[in-house]
Amino acid sequence: AAFLAGGTDNLLFVTDSYKVTHHRQYPPNTTKVYSYFESRGGKFPNVCFFGLQYIIKRWLIGPVITKDKIKEAKELYKLHFGADYFNEHGWNYIVEKHGGYLPIKIKAVPEGKMTEITPIHFTTVNLIFSVLLQTIFVQVWYPMTVATNSRYQKEIIAQYLNDTADDLSGLPFKLHDFGFRGASSVESAGIGGMSHLVNFKGTDTIAGILTAKNYYHCDIAGFSIPAAEHSTITTWGREGEIEAFRNMLTQFPTGLVAVVSDSYNIWNACEEVWGGVLKDLVVSRDGKGTLVIRPDSGDPATVVVKTLNILGEKFGFKKNRKGFKVLPSYLRLIQGDGISYESLGKILEHMKENEWSADNLAFGSGGALLQRLDRDTQKCAFKCSFAVVNDGNEVNVFKEPITDVGKKSKKGRLSLELQGTEYVTVQEGKGDPNKDQLITVYENGHLLKDFTFEEVRKNAEIDLEKQN
Ligand SMILES: O=C1OCCC/C1=C\Nc1ccccc1
């Protein structure tokens, strides 16, 4: 029933309608259709390949086709098309000859690996019956694009830590996922939240932790801390903001605690409350925990630096080995408003210009992290490049639209080879099988390579991490 809430557990429905009719459109006696997935370009020059394993485990493992599902599909497609186009015979063959296991082979780039955009990322060999299953393969665009966008933010933050902090130890917690509510569904929050966790360890998107646990063997992929929201402050009344803040410090006397402080006047909150009435309570946290003050409005770069300057005045600061200012360890900031790949560099640069170390600040990101992306962000496409038609005749297949050379597709059987440090796609079956960087992850209903999240994170490490 959980699946049926708007969804299905019948794989034969997880497709674009037109694919249900495609088995009749290939040349006579086409037996195999060989296709590949690629990012043809887009916002980022490289992509972190991630998330295919989720799709495989969610839909393709074991005897996923049954007589009942075929019957159910036949009935619905009869209504949907107003005619009997569904390939009942073909799917019965899968049950009778293959026991419901899918005769599909998938070879892919190892999960977490960064590659240039244009090489292929995975190939699939479908028997003609299963071309309707290709739709879900393309949905790998989402985890891949979230992981890539998150990673490019990690590179920016790592650079500023490298320039202004003593070490990179804070990096895993520098970009916190605030995106659950802004995601399009619990499932997509889970997939996107998990994809962010390939690069970081801070999240409020519980669905992401569960998806990493269920699909990549990770007991706990992300962490969070006690944090206020405006309602837990404003319900005390404007005059009660001080008591609301005091309550946060007493309810959570040790460890990190985050308090959103811009409900009325963040300057007053920092000067007169955190740095005034409650100052001793804040200072007494030293060695026991950290108060994380959260602005949540105004121009981020301006507000962050002005807040740091006020707190520096009130609580003092030290200069680290790189000559940048760091607040006492019991005091930090988190900026969760207006954060994206485009904005976080500006904030860190403004801090650096004002001699504040990146150590002082963490970011939270929601919509930009999990939702403000689409299949065009990295121009992800899935195309056929080879087939076996007319009873065994092997043909290379391609498109080359006169109206858009950018949409030209790759030809023949493909392999991915490392030339130096660069991934290159070798076309038309000319690749050396021993050099193929694609690994067979799935065949005939069985998962042949089961990545752990630890392996994925290792594959996804940025250079600055490898050096340290
Ligand atoms: O503001 C928010 O909106 C969306 C969900 C999370 C959230 C804040 N959480 C948080 C966690 C750790 C430190 C600080 C804040």
The ligand as an SDF file (V2000), in Angstrom:
LIG
                    3D

 15 16  0  0  0  0  0  0  0  0999 V2000
   15.9520   26.2290    8.7950 O   0  0  0  0  0  0  0  0  0  0  0  0
   15.7240   25.0970    8.4330 C   0  0  0  0  0  0  0  0  0  0  0  0
   14.8220   24.9290    7.4310 O   0  0  0  0  0  0  0  0  0  0  0  0
   14.6320   23.6790    6.8220 C   0  0  0  0  0  0  0  0  0  0  0  0
   14.9530   22.5040    7.6290 C   0  0  0  0  0  0  0  0  0  0  0  0
   16.1350   22.6350    8.5200 C   0  0  0  0  0  0  0  0  0  0  0  0
   16.3920   24.0000    9.0270 C   0  0  0  0  0  0  0  0  0  0  0  0
   17.3350   24.2380   10.0140 C   0  0  0  0  0  0  0  0  0  0  0  0
   18.0390   23.2330   10.5790 N   0  0  0  0  0  0  0  0  0  0  0  0
   19.2520   23.4460   11.2310 C   0  0  0  0  0  0  0  0  0  0  0  0
   20.0650   22.3480   11.5120 C   0  0  0  0  0  0  0  0  0  0  0  0
   21.3000   22.5120   12.1310 C   0  0  0  0  0  0  0  0  0  0  0  0
   21.7250   23.7820   12.4740 C   0  0  0  0  0  0  0  0  0  0  0  0
   20.9160   24.8850   12.1900 C   0  0  0  0  0  0  0  0  0  0  0  0
   19.6840   24.7330   11.5720 C   0  0  0  0  0  0  0  0  0  0  0  0
  1  2  2  0
  2  3  1  0
  2  7  1  0
  3  4  1  0
  4  5  1  0
  5  6  1  0
  6  7  1  0
  7  8  2  0
  8  9  1  0
  9 10  1  0
 10 11  1  0
 10 15  2  0
 11 12  2  0
 12 13  1  0
 13 14  2  0
 14 15  1  0
M  END
$$$$
